[in-house]
Amino acid sequence: MTVGRFFAAAVALLASACATTPIRQGTSGPVEVQILAINDFHGALEPPKLLVAAKSLDGRDVEVPVGGAAYLAGAAKALRAAQAHSVTVSAGDTIGATPLPSALFLDEPAIDALDLVGVEFNAIGNHEFDKGSDELRRMQMGGCEKHTSRQPCRVQPFDGAGFRMLAANVLTADGRTLFPGTGIKDFGQVQLGFVGMTLKETATLVTPAGVKGLVFADEAAAANAAVAPLRAAGADAIVLLIHQGARQKGGYNDKSCPELSGDLLPIVDRLDPAIRVVISGHTHASYVCTYRKPDGTNVLLTSAGRSGMMITDIRLGLRAGGQVPEVRSVDNVLVQGEGFTAGGKQVAISPAFRRFDPDPAAAALVARYVQASQAEAQRVVGRLSAPVTKDASPDREFTAGNLVADAQLAATRRHGAQVAFINSGGVRTDLVPGRDGTVTFGQIFAMQPFGNNLVVKTLDGAQLLRLLEQQFAGANSADDAAILLPSAGFTFRYDLERLAGQRIVGATLDGRPIVPSTRYRVTTNNFLASGGDGFTVLPEGTNTVDADVDVDALEAYLKAGAEAPGLGRIKDVNAAGRR
């Protein structure tokens, strides 16, 4: 079934399912409806040691420690308390790339935490697919069926999400959506419709095997196709929840939104005029913007950062009959958590901003899973001579990635591996050893939380050079490159002033130039091996061998003690001129 035929079928199906539109009494004026919105929670059960730069009412610059599931749940409940009509929603990445207390238990506690926050609708994001569509279905439906290397339901039975996952643009082989595409919140006098979706590039951001058979359709087309059936079902206004985002140069609640930009805007430009509120995510940015489309209509765009650091409080005036909703107020509200110390800097609770009482049930949930993970998190796995970081050099190289690549090569030498590559997005944090050089499992898990398997393949030299070119071509570009960090002994040089496909100007292994006809054994994670991040050369590889889990390889490498690697494996020949 083509995407166009799917949308037509979906419209007919939803319209027939909702053919009996409720008859409601007229109202004398608009009904105030509150929407509380979050995005990119990423299983942040504990306060994530994040701060937001803010200004107090008297104009002072202050730093506010934010986040934590218990504080987020408490904030949501407090903000809803005085509202007769309220709904809480999320714009995706509720799970995936999560800290150890959630990830170790397959993100079951993250789902339970968001139930306690009161989420009713969630637009799935790319990270919801990190462990594949079958495991994502388990997140919705519950149960203990095993889809990964980890055992489900280790702490308690898992009932699944109490909120509804929405996936209007994610199509299965039979042309249906993976999850419902829309939902309606009935407030009696008025009804509010929601369309939920992920970005169409999701297939290039997750392990392809996990989304095999799925089609990620155009976002605007999917949203527009949902408008008429939602109207027929009684929706008086329609809100888009989308895991795609924007950025701006102002503060977290700056309504002027200076230099607003991002991939979300071309999607919004094409939306049906009935969609006047867009709740977004993906970029981890925070904004509250009134965006004027080319046709002159205004659309409210919001995003609440990440990891439960804030919650967007939107107040709309709705009238029955589908009139344009009135935006009465909108603010990103900081969720002040707990003070912390990082890098020798102390960030204290700020009396200039409200601190919501933590929700007792959410606090108990967090404590239960933190305790369950504590022994594993604190286990010493090895030693490292010095810190490695994600601070990129002018050549786009960083030492944390080099360490991971070295570990993956060491783990796969027995399979004939000669070089290993790690994608920059596959390394999530710095790795800072203790004063005695020790490193814990919690640290390396935070650095590599995905649980990817290592894969060794044979590529000839011509394929290897094409692989390096794909860092800057195809799905990637010179401005938005997907850098591959290589293991020790491999170097490459690039020139971004050359044409795409001709930017690699040198590559060597153990000091010898890569020969197009020579065969090389190459290690990557399974995400890259199946074509993730736009590296379509890698699926062409032969003599494939599946090897260790990435975090296990890093643990083994550190066990006997490891030297922190330096830089010098990647060279941008024009970097000096851009400094």
Secondary structure, 3 states (H helix, E strand, C coil): CCHHHHHHHHHHHHHHHCCCCCCCCCCCCCEEEEEEEECCCCCCCCCCCEEEEEECCCCCEEEEEECCHHHHHHHHHHHHCCCCCEEEEECCCCCCCCCHHHHCCCCHHHHHHHHHHCEEEEECCHHHHCCCHHHHHHHHHCCCCCCCCCCCCCCCCCCCCCCEEECCCEECCCCCECCCCEEEEECCCCEEEEEEEECCCHHHHCCHHHHCCCEECCHHHHHHHHHHHHHHCCCCEEEEEEECCCECCCCCCCCCCCCCECCHHHHHHCCCCCEEEEEECCCCCEEEEEEECCCCCEEEEEEECCCCCEEEEEEEEECCCCCCCEEEEEEEEECECCCEEECCEEECCCCCCCCCCCCHHHHHHHHHHHHHHHHHHHCEEEEECCCECCCCCCCCCCHHHHHHHHHHHHHHHHHCCCEEEEEHHHCCCCECCCCCCEEEHHHHHHHCCCCCEEEEEEEEHHHHHHHHHCCCCCCCCCCCCCCEEECCCEEEEECCCCCCCCCEEEEEECCEECCCCCEEEEEEEHHHHCCHHHCCCHHHCEEEEEEEEHHHHHHHHHHCCECCCCCCCEEECCHHHHC
